[in-house]
Amino acid sequence: MFLETQRLTILETERLRLAPLERGDVDLIYPLMGDAEVMAFWDIPPIADPDLLDALVASQVAANAQGEANYWSLRTLGEREFIGCCDLSGIDRWHRRGEIGFLLRRDAWGQGYGLEAMQAVVAYAGAAGLRKLTARTHVGNRRSEQLLGKLGFTFEGRLHGHVERDGQRRDCNVFGLLL
């Protein structure tokens, strides 16, 4: 079955190492998820509570261990500098589909790291037997939408009022890729 024998997979690209998320990564993720600009297009506001982030990372580490998803930390190959995280989650084994996501530190934007990491995740998903990937963006997140276009994702529709954030309903765009 998909991912059951492949969980805790490490992926490497020309410049990056995608390693399974670990509980110790919470200290690296905290500044990332506390950055208002980084979190501007996420479902949740910046996280100021370290206990909340610890619980979130713990649940993602558990999902990795159970083969339900893949959550990776992103580090540069040379210096092993943490630059963000990404995932392959929402896995439906029956229909062989999943959802991808990514989050990068601001100082890593515009350097091609997101594209490079997600190319590795898409290739991994295809090799593991998935045949459809989706990604969701908040309306206005042009950077992520451009990256998805470079990966071959196409716009599939808009989810009106899909997320409640900061007391308002936000629309989200859905993109898909057949593998």
Steps between C-alpha positions, in 0.01 A plus 500: 500500500617853422747650749476208744850379413631838391428717801774710652657545159784749458506685167799687362519747216790694355493748790257362759443218743139421588512304825200371695379756749617434857381631835828692535414701187240696696763754607588564135137517386388737775658816346370396157140453612520809720585722201189695393620542142577130459162406649298762306347238268463211744181370659618603845653824625862515616554268794611677817436207736795255509278231655260521207785464252645211701163320479478566126850364434431199726190415295697527176781282634238243605341509153844434350559206733159351419551532125204737466697791353848629435608821674853611423734768627696676227870559548774611267741220413824678578433688821193297601326832563127467572300696241147361534279197484275321254258212492312235311183453701127436459595167349214293361643157422183375333493781243879538496503873569651742746558867574828689508600808696808703584616784722831685464685758706479846344875516436469180292232644269590559137795260495324200343503292820122456505492378141796268555347348814156456346643339186650236729169455685304466174749242368483310829120499492496363146759232576298399807188440292298819527333614179346833604634785710322812615618821660295780651590868521326799651383742232776753441793267569661559161843361598360159587272497197795576270702221661212255451477604134870424453433154644224441244204550733191656344223706658200279580270735686429736784373407845295801611528589870700182559710628790415720795798710593524817704119522524448483123417228250773448240471347155751237393612385155551130431763376257546146375756283325447159346811283527 
